[in-house]
Amino acid sequence: MSFRKIEIMDTTLRDGEQTSSVSFSASEKLTIAKLLLEELKVDRIEIASARVSEGELQAVKDVTKWAAENNHLSAVEVLTFVDKGVSINWMVEAGAKVQNLLTKGSLNHLTHQLKKTPNQHFEEIKENIDLAQNHGIITNVYLEDWSNGMRNSKAYVYEFLDFLSSQAVTRIMLPDTLGILTPEESFNFIKEIKEAYPKMHFDFHAHNDYDLGVANVMAGLNAGADGLHLTVNGMGERAGNAPMSSTIAVINDFMPHLKIGVNEKMLYTVSKLVENFSGLVIPSNKPIIGANVFTQTAGIHADGDSKNNLYFSDLMPERFGRTRKYALGKSSGKANIQKNLQELGLQLNDADLKKVTQRIIELGDKKQVVTKEDLPYIISDVLDRTYEEKVKVNTYVLTHSKGLKPTTSVSITIEGETFEENAQGDGQFDAFMNAIKSIFKNERLMVLPDLIDYAVRIPPGSRSDALCETIITWKNENREFKTRGLDSDQTVSAIIATEKMLNIIIS
């Protein structure tokens, strides 16, 4: 099979930076540029627009200096303008060697924004290209609003391409500037142009306003596009650009006749770095790079994976430097728990596994997902119940109002008999303990152990909504002992630990 090489140009640092509220510092741009070229291995990067600011000029200088020292300068590109040489002078000062010249790809833009005729526009473009040549700068040309140009002023587009075919231009860039194209149009327009100008190099620049960015890219490639413009995490103006991660996976899996050099194993790493630098959070369900896209929640899926990889597809997480996860929650079942236990190097017998499963289901009703890091705590909580359950805290109401002491109302069953009590305290848990002490003092003539230590912890790396484990140390006349409670609410976990203490002393 013969392969057709496709150039991948990343424009995260230029077009992606047009995402609302996103601005990369000079050091961040340099870091991202290095990763894109040396680790992700894209063919080219577009890093800035000329004339934007002094800060942008310094950022480009930093990138071009590094690129020149590492043989990447020809892969570093800057957006420029038809401005009588101002952009060219800016590039010379910045040390850049490839300009992506922004021109008008539709008669509507040319007439109403520039208020010029095609010949006037072409003459100014020629002056720019000649000046760039004199400074040793390579020229690529953007046809801004090209998609509307093909829809509404096709004769102008072809007149423009005829002109460019006679100029010192390396690549023609065809942007769907407003993200309006359908896959059918993307295919037809690019195929028509490639057939008319078979020796010219055409890049396709897709936007995602209708969520058709990747579909349009596929159509454009099938029509003969020579290169693509993509952004990390699909960043870009409005709904963003065609995303790097999904596009690369689609090409590798569905377009075997095409050859790209991108290292897909680095997609996730680069995406996370850009997420951190940009402050633009990746949606958890975003294909390839989202937090949850390789997480199985349903127990039947984990069971199928264990038996014959029944729920695997070509999108294996290992391809992208990731691992498959099995969520723990009310719908996970024993198979998910077994998968997580294996990762932790833990084993449980069937009886204990059943208890742990039931406890996770109970917790899942309160907390959507139980993490793998929570699992040892849950096992400890469940297997700690070696006593006969003679005491049951049925229900309680805890109140806390500004300026008033916390109060509680408690209903508790002791060996089949139910009691209720109200009490105040210095805190909600203290009020709860005072109510319990009153019940045992009045009804059982028992003095409860002293609470001598109270510790709360959450699994390492957990979030603020994580399960928390409360460990209480008790002391009576004979000994000290500890009980644990586990819940997403700290006070509730302390009450669970107290209920265990009550069962121990009754037993």
Solvent accessible surface area in square Angstrom, and as a share of the most:
residue,aa,sasa,rsa
1,M,167,0.74
2,S,99,0.64
3,F,124,0.52
4,R,78,0.28
5,K,99,0.42
6,I,0,0.00
7,E,39,0.18
8,I,0,0.00
9,M,0,0.00
10,D,1,0.00
11,T,0,0.00
12,T,0,0.00
13,L,1,0.00
14,R,23,0.09
15,D,5,0.03
16,G,0,0.00
17,E,33,0.15
18,Q,77,0.34
19,T,18,0.11
20,S,96,0.62
21,S,117,0.75
22,V,13,0.07
23,S,89,0.57
24,F,13,0.05
25,S,54,0.35
26,A,33,0.25
27,S,78,0.51
28,E,39,0.18
29,K,1,0.00
30,L,39,0.20
31,T,53,0.31
32,I,1,0.00
33,A,0,0.00
34,K,76,0.32
35,L,33,0.17
36,L,0,0.00
37,L,12,0.06
38,E,69,0.31
39,E,78,0.35
40,L,0,0.00
41,K,107,0.45
42,V,8,0.04
43,D,44,0.23
44,R,6,0.02
45,I,0,0.00
46,E,0,0.00
47,I,0,0.00
48,A,0,0.00
49,S,16,0.10
50,A,2,0.01
51,R,112,0.41
52,V,92,0.53
53,S,56,0.36
54,E,137,0.62
55,G,49,0.47
56,E,20,0.09
57,L,10,0.05
58,Q,90,0.40
59,A,3,0.02
60,V,0,0.00
61,K,66,0.28
62,D,43,0.22
63,V,0,0.00
64,T,6,0.04
65,K,133,0.56
66,W,29,0.10
67,A,0,0.00
68,A,61,0.48
69,E,118,0.53
70,N,58,0.30
71,N,143,0.73
72,H,42,0.19
73,L,38,0.19
74,S,83,0.54
75,A,14,0.11
76,V,0,0.00
77,E,0,0.00
78,V,0,0.00
79,L,9,0.05
80,T,0,0.00
81,F,55,0.23
82,V,41,0.23
83,D,25,0.13
84,K,178,0.75
85,G,4,0.04
86,V,82,0.47
87,S,0,0.00
88,I,0,0.00
89,N,93,0.48
90,W,27,0.09
91,M,0,0.00
92,V,73,0.42
93,E,101,0.45
94,A,3,0.02
95,G,32,0.31
96,A,2,0.02
97,K,84,0.35
98,V,2,0.01
99,Q,0,0.00
100,N,0,0.00
101,L,0,0.00
102,L,48,0.24
103,T,2,0.01
104,K,17,0.07
105,G,0,0.00
106,S,1,0.01
107,L,70,0.35
108,N,91,0.46
109,H,44,0.20
110,L,0,0.00
111,T,64,0.37
112,H,126,0.56
113,Q,116,0.52
114,L,62,0.31
115,K,160,0.68
116,K,68,0.29
117,T,72,0.42
118,P,32,0.20
119,N,110,0.56
120,Q,98,0.43
121,H,2,0.01
122,F,14,0.06
123,E,94,0.42
124,E,41,0.18
125,I,0,0.00
126,K,76,0.32
127,E,94,0.42
128,N,6,0.03
129,I,1,0.00
130,D,54,0.28
131,L,57,0.29
132,A,0,0.00
133,Q,107,0.48
134,N,121,0.62
135,H,72,0.32
136,G,51,0.49
137,I,7,0.03
138,I,77,0.39
139,T,3,0.02
140,N,0,0.00
141,V,0,0.00
142,Y,4,0.01
143,L,0,0.00
144,E,32,0.15
145,D,2,0.01
146,W,0,0.00
147,S,0,0.00
148,N,30,0.16
149,G,0,0.00
150,M,3,0.01
151,R,105,0.38
152,N,115,0.59
153,S,18,0.12
154,K,73,0.31
155,A,85,0.66
156,Y,9,0.03
157,V,0,0.00
158,Y,45,0.17
159,E,77,0.35
160,F,0,0.00
161,L,0,0.00
162,D,82,0.42
163,F,35,0.14
164,L,2,0.01
165,S,61,0.39
166,S,86,0.55
167,Q,35,0.16
168,A,48,0.37
169,V,31,0.18
170,T,70,0.41
171,R,35,0.13
172,I,2,0.01
173,M,0,0.00
174,L,1,0.00
175,P,7,0.05
176,D,0,0.00
177,T,29,0.17
178,L,82,0.41
179,G,4,0.03
180,I,34,0.17
181,L,1,0.01
182,T,57,0.33
183,P,46,0.29
184,E,129,0.58
185,E,39,0.17
186,S,0,0.00
187,F,66,0.28
188,N,71,0.36
189,F,21,0.09
190,I,0,0.00
191,K,81,0.34
192,E,61,0.27
193,I,0,0.00
194,K,33,0.14
195,E,114,0.51
196,A,54,0.41
197,Y,27,0.10
198,P,93,0.58
199,K,199,0.84
200,M,35,0.16
201,H,43,0.19
202,F,0,0.00
203,D,0,0.00
204,F,0,0.00
205,H,5,0.02
206,A,0,0.00
207,H,12,0.05
208,N,30,0.16
209,D,51,0.26
210,Y,151,0.57
211,D,117,0.61
212,L,55,0.28
213,G,0,0.00
214,V,33,0.19
215,A,39,0.30
216,N,1,0.01
217,V,2,0.01
218,M,57,0.25
219,A,13,0.10
220,G,0,0.00
221,L,0,0.00
222,N,81,0.41
223,A,11,0.08
224,G,16,0.15
225,A,1,0.00
226,D,28,0.15
227,G,0,0.00
228,L,0,0.00
229,H,1,0.00
230,L,0,0.00
231,T,0,0.00
232,V,3,0.02
233,N,17,0.09
234,G,11,0.11
235,M,4,0.02
236,G,3,0.02
237,E,75,0.33
238,R,124,0.45
239,A,56,0.43
240,G,2,0.02
241,N,1,0.00
242,A,0,0.00
243,P,10,0.07
244,M,2,0.01
245,S,1,0.01
246,S,15,0.10
247,T,1,0.00
248,I,0,0.00
249,A,5,0.04
250,V,22,0.13
251,I,3,0.01
252,N,65,0.33
253,D,46,0.24
254,F,138,0.57
255,M,3,0.01
256,P,80,0.50
257,H,68,0.30
258,L,13,0.06
259,K,117,0.50
260,I,24,0.12
261,G,40,0.39
262,V,13,0.08
263,N,53,0.27
264,E,31,0.14
265,K,115,0.49
266,M,37,0.16
267,L,3,0.02
268,Y,54,0.21
269,T,69,0.40
270,V,1,0.00
271,S,3,0.02
272,K,74,0.31
273,L,41,0.20
274,V,0,0.00
275,E,21,0.10
276,N,109,0.56
277,F,59,0.24
278,S,16,0.10
279,G,60,0.58
280,L,69,0.34
281,V,117,0.67
282,I,15,0.08
283,P,76,0.48
284,S,54,0.35
285,N,117,0.60
286,K,40,0.17
287,P,76,0.48
288,I,7,0.03
289,I,2,0.01
290,G,0,0.00
291,A,64,0.50
292,N,86,0.44
293,V,48,0.28
294,F,14,0.06
295,T,38,0.22
296,Q,23,0.10
297,T,68,0.39
298,A,33,0.26
299,G,13,0.13
300,I,117,0.59
301,H,58,0.26
302,A,0,0.00
303,D,51,0.27
304,G,3,0.03
305,D,6,0.03
306,S,70,0.45
307,K,146,0.62
308,N,112,0.57
309,N,81,0.42
310,L,108,0.54
311,Y,87,0.33
312,F,66,0.27
313,S,70,0.45
314,D,106,0.55
315,L,69,0.34
316,M,56,0.25
317,P,1,0.00
318,E,89,0.40
319,R,54,0.20
320,F,0,0.00
321,G,48,0.47
322,R,26,0.10
323,T,91,0.53
324,R,34,0.12
325,K,121,0.51
326,Y,16,0.06
327,A,10,0.07
328,L,1,0.00
329,G,4,0.03
330,K,123,0.52
331,S,66,0.43
332,S,1,0.01
333,G,27,0.26
334,K,111,0.47
335,A,22,0.17
336,N,0,0.00
337,I,0,0.00
338,Q,70,0.31
339,K,40,0.17
340,N,6,0.03
341,L,2,0.01
342,Q,127,0.56
343,E,95,0.43
344,L,63,0.31
345,G,65,0.63
346,L,68,0.34
347,Q,174,0.77
348,L,35,0.17
349,N,91,0.47
350,D,118,0.61
351,A,63,0.49
352,D,28,0.14
353,L,5,0.03
354,K,147,0.62
355,K,110,0.46
356,V,0,0.00
357,T,15,0.09
358,Q,94,0.42
359,R,19,0.07
360,I,1,0.00
361,I,57,0.29
362,E,74,0.33
363,L,1,0.01
364,G,5,0.04
365,D,96,0.50
366,K,126,0.53
367,K,12,0.05
368,Q,161,0.72
369,V,57,0.33
370,V,1,0.00
371,T,25,0.15
372,K,66,0.28
373,E,76,0.34
374,D,0,0.00
375,L,0,0.00
376,P,55,0.35
377,Y,28,0.11
378,I,0,0.00
379,I,20,0.10
380,S,35,0.22
381,D,1,0.00
382,V,12,0.07
383,L,65,0.32
384,D,45,0.23
385,R,95,0.35
386,T,123,0.71
387,Y,40,0.15
388,E,117,0.52
389,E,103,0.46
390,K,62,0.26
391,V,0,0.00
392,K,103,0.44
393,V,14,0.08
394,N,69,0.35
395,T,78,0.46
396,Y,64,0.24
397,V,91,0.52
398,L,42,0.21
399,T,61,0.35
400,H,123,0.55
401,S,53,0.34
402,K,205,0.87
403,G,81,0.78
404,L,128,0.64
405,K,115,0.49
406,P,8,0.05
407,T,46,0.27
408,T,4,0.02
409,S,48,0.31
410,V,4,0.02
411,S,13,0.08
412,I,0,0.00
413,T,28,0.16
414,I,1,0.00
415,E,87,0.39
416,G,71,0.69
417,E,99,0.44
418,T,77,0.45
419,F,25,0.10
420,E,136,0.61
421,E,49,0.22
422,N,106,0.54
423,A,19,0.15
424,Q,108,0.48
425,G,4,0.04
426,D,120,0.62
427,G,22,0.21
428,Q,53,0.23
429,F,30,0.13
430,D,56,0.29
431,A,0,0.00
432,F,0,0.00
433,M,11,0.05
434,N,48,0.25
435,A,0,0.00
436,I,0,0.00
437,K,94,0.40
438,S,36,0.23
439,I,4,0.02
440,F,0,0.00
441,K,139,0.59
442,N,97,0.50
443,E,92,0.41
444,R,75,0.27
445,L,157,0.78
446,M,57,0.26
447,V,141,0.81
448,L,12,0.06
449,P,6,0.04
450,D,94,0.49
451,L,69,0.35
452,I,80,0.41
453,D,75,0.39
454,Y,75,0.28
455,A,46,0.36
456,V,58,0.34
457,R,118,0.43
458,I,83,0.42
459,P,1,0.01
460,P,104,0.66
461,G,86,0.82
462,S,24,0.16
463,R,127,0.47
464,S,124,0.80
465,D,74,0.38
466,A,6,0.05
467,L,1,0.00
468,C,8,0.05
469,E,1,0.00
470,T,0,0.00
471,I,28,0.14
472,I,0,0.00
473,T,11,0.06
474,W,0,0.00
475,K,100,0.42
476,N,52,0.27
477,E,175,0.79
478,N,137,0.71
479,R,120,0.44
480,E,100,0.45
481,F,19,0.08
482,K,129,0.55
483,T,1,0.00
484,R,77,0.28
485,G,0,0.00
486,L,1,0.00
487,D,2,0.01
488,S,43,0.28
489,D,68,0.35
490,Q,90,0.40
491,T,28,0.16
492,V,28,0.16
493,S,0,0.00
494,A,0,0.00
495,I,4,0.02
496,I,27,0.13
497,A,0,0.00
498,T,0,0.00
499,E,25,0.11
500,K,2,0.01
501,M,0,0.00
502,L,0,0.00
503,N,0,0.00
504,I,50,0.25
505,I,38,0.19
506,I,28,0.14
507,S,81,0.53
